[in-house]
């Protein structure tokens, strides 16, 4: 696997993409979704947003509750089986193809911007 996408302007990226750290406050099953995902509520300090996140293979609901995650918060709303996903929790596939969420190395204030 190589890096395939062309270079972009760093200033434009930071202007266009807003990523923030938040704490997962609630985790619920989402049986209506076509894929195996959880319904999350994430506290970003000044506001809470909900997300449909495919973290079910690597995390129990108890493991996610209270953890900090990194999310893109300015993609707009996506409707998934009647649920409004308001942010995209960022993750990466592990060796089995299951999603591992990204988080800060140490606790930071909710709402901290990634740059």
C-alpha positions, 0 to 999 in steps of 0.5 A, spaced: 500 500 500 502 506 498 500 513 498 495 514 492 492 521 493 495 527 490 498 533 495 493 538 497 494 545 500 495 544 508 492 551 509 486 549 505 485 542 508 485 545 515 480 551 513 476 546 510 476 540 515 474 541 522 476 535 526 475 535 534 476 531 540 469 529 544 467 524 549 462 518 548 457 519 553 452 514 550 452 508 546 446 504 543 445 498 539 442 500 532 439 494 529 435 498 523 442 499 520 444 495 514 451 495 517 453 493 524 454 500 527 452 503 534 449 509 535 453 514 539 452 521 542 459 525 543 460 531 547 464 536 544 464 541 550 460 546 548 455 541 544 453 534 543 453 530 536 450 523 534 454 519 530 453 512 527 459 508 528 462 502 525 466 500 532 462 494 534 467 488 532 472 491 536 469 495 542 463 493 547 458 498 549 461 499 556 468 500 552 466 506 548 462 509 554 467 515 556 472 514 551 475 520 547 474 519 540 476 524 534 471 526 529 470 530 523 464 535 525 463 539 519 460 534 514 453 536 515 448 530 517 447 524 514 441 520 515 442 512 516 435 508 517 432 514 520 438 516 524 441 523 523 449 522 524 452 529 525 459 527 525 464 522 523 468 518 528 475 517 525 478 510 525 482 505 521 482 498 519 486 493 523 489 486 521 482 483 521 478 489 517 475 491 524 475 499 525 479 501 531 477 508 533 483 514 533 483 517 540 488 522 543 494 519 547 492 522 553 486 526 555 485 533 552 479 538 553 472 536 549 472 540 543 479 541 542 481 542 535 485 537 531 491 540 527 
